[in-house]
Amino acid sequence: MNRHIIKSRIGSDGILHITLPVGAADANREVQVTVEPIDPTTITQQEWHDFILSTAGSVPDPTFRRHQQGEYEPREELP
């Protein structure tokens, strides 16, 4: 039997479902399952900044429009 590595996501119910067909030749064998969380991919501050800039004006829907924003409510002056 060969070592198998699969990636799966735990459901919102907190249950991990795994289906791994290994073949009839390996039937009735004992196996060991190790659950190890995968670290989320991190990006640099510059990569995040570039991503945010790339989203400006990215709504491709020609019918999209920004509605009137109204007036600001009067607020007390800061001391």
C-alpha positions in Angstrom: 0.0 0.0 0.0 1.3 3.4 -1.0 1.1 6.6 1.1 -1.7 8.9 0.0 -1.9 12.6 0.7 -5.2 14.3 0.1 -6.4 17.8 0.9 -10.0 18.3 2.1 -12.0 21.0 3.9 -13.8 20.5 7.1 -17.5 21.2 6.6 -19.4 24.0 8.4 -20.8 21.2 10.7 -17.3 20.5 11.9 -17.1 17.1 10.2 -14.4 16.0 7.8 -15.6 13.7 5.1 -13.0 11.7 3.2 -13.4 9.2 0.4 -10.3 7.5 -0.7 -10.6 4.5 -2.9 -7.4 2.4 -2.4 -8.3 -0.8 -4.3 -9.5 -4.3 -3.4 -6.0 -5.6 -2.8 -5.7 -3.4 0.3 -9.0 -4.4 1.8 -9.1 -5.3 5.5 -5.9 -3.5 6.2 -5.4 -1.2 9.2 -4.4 2.3 8.3 -3.5 5.5 10.2 -5.1 8.9 9.5 -3.3 12.1 10.5 -5.2 15.4 10.4 -2.9 18.3 10.0 -4.2 21.9 9.3 -2.7 23.7 6.3 -1.3 27.1 7.1 -3.1 29.8 5.1 -1.1 31.4 2.3 0.3 34.7 3.4 1.0 37.6 1.1 3.2 40.6 1.6 1.9 44.1 2.3 3.0 45.1 -1.2 1.1 42.2 -2.8 -2.0 43.2 -0.8 -1.7 46.8 -1.9 -1.3 45.8 -5.5 -4.4 43.5 -5.3 -6.5 46.3 -3.8 -5.4 48.8 -6.5 -6.2 46.2 -9.2 -9.8 46.0 -8.0 -10.6 49.7 -8.6 -13.2 50.1 -11.2 -13.5 46.3 -11.7 -17.3 46.1 -11.7 -17.9 44.9 -15.3 -21.7 45.3 -15.2 -22.7 48.3 -17.4 -26.0 48.7 -15.5 -24.2 49.1 -12.2 -24.6 52.6 -10.7 -23.9 54.3 -7.5 -27.0 55.7 -5.8 -27.2 59.1 -4.2 -25.5 59.1 -0.9 -27.7 61.7 0.8 -26.5 64.3 3.3 -24.4 63.8 6.3 -26.1 64.3 9.7 -24.9 67.3 11.7 -22.3 66.3 14.3 -20.8 68.1 17.3 -17.6 69.8 16.7 -14.5 68.2 18.2 -12.9 70.2 21.1 
